[in-house]
Amino acid sequence: MITPYYNSKFIQKKRYKTGALTLLEIRKYQKNRQLLFKKIPFYKLIKSITNKYSKLNFKWSSNAFFLLQEALEHFLTLFLIDCNICAIHGKRVTIMNKDIYLAKRIRGMKFLTN
């Protein structure tokens, strides 16, 4: 794509190969040490789950909530790494349902159902 004149020269927008931007985005999030889930929607989800399974009204401290969010993100990251390894073993690039089932079975996660 060619942009308008700038000092009588054409400035071209840099083009990336098909998967290059995806890899750059993955590296960006891997370097980032901040939490990826937004706080308010995550807080509402936790409140709805605790209200659904308990008749008591729980009050969460900000530190406990932060630790729960950090532990969940760490768990999901490791689980998706295992799913990716299963996909690579099956000679695929994309994670499919069967990779998730296999990773759950290898980890012995019987509590996560569909």
N, C-alpha and C positions, 0 to 999 in steps of 0.2 A: 504494500500500500504506500502510495506516495503522498506526502503531506505538502502543503503550500510552500511557496518560496520563502527562504530565509537567507538573507545575504546572497542572493542570486544563485543559490545551490539547492538542490533537492535534498530533503532529509527523509530518509527511509525509516520506517518503523521496523524494529528488529523482529525477525520471524524465528520462532523456535520449532524444533522438530515436534512430532505428534505427542510424545509422552514427556517431553522435557519440562514443560510448565508444571505438570503434575509432580514430577520428581523435585522440582524446586520448591513447590508448596509443601511437600512432605518434609524436606530438609528444614524449611522455615519453622514448621511446627515441632520438629524434633529438637531444634536448638532452643525454642521457647520454653521457659520454665513456668509460665503462668498456667492456671487452670483453664481448660478449654470449654467446659460447660459454663453457661451463664448462671450467676448465683440465684437470681430470683426464680426462674423457672425450675431450677433444681430444688430450691427450698420448697416451692409449692408442691412438687412431686413427692418429696419426702413427707411433708405434712399430710398430703392426701393418703399416702400409704400408711402412715402411723394412725391416722384417724379411721381408716378402713379396718385395720386389724386389731385395734385396741379401743376400749371405751374410755380410757384415760386421756386427758389432754396433756400431751407432752410439751415441754418447753425446751428448746434447743439453745445451748450457748453457741456463740459464734465460733468458738474454737472447736467444739465437737462437730459442728456442721462442716467446718473447713476440713477437718480430718476425715470425715466420712466422704466428702467429695473427692479429696485427694486419693483415698484408698480405692474408691470406685473407679476413678480414672486410671489408676495404676493397674487394677485388675483387668479392666477392659483392654488396655494397651497390651498386656501380656497375653490375654486370650486371643486378641486379633493377630498377634504375632504367631501364635500357635496355629491359627486358622490359615494364615498365609503360608506357613511351612507345609501344612497339609495340601494346600493348593499347588505349591511348587513340586511336592512329591508326586502329585497327580499330573504333572507336566502342564499346568495351567498357570495363568497369570492372575486371573480374577477369582476371588473367593466365592464359592457357591455354597448352597445349603448343606451339601454332603460334607464339605470341609468343616463347617461349624459342628455338625453332628459328630464327626470323627474326633475333632478337638475336645468336645464335651465328653465323649466316651473315653478317650485317652486320659483326660484329667480326672475322670470319675465324678463328673458333675451330674448327679441324678436329680438334684433339686431344681435345675433349670429345665422347665418343660415348655412345650410349644402351645 
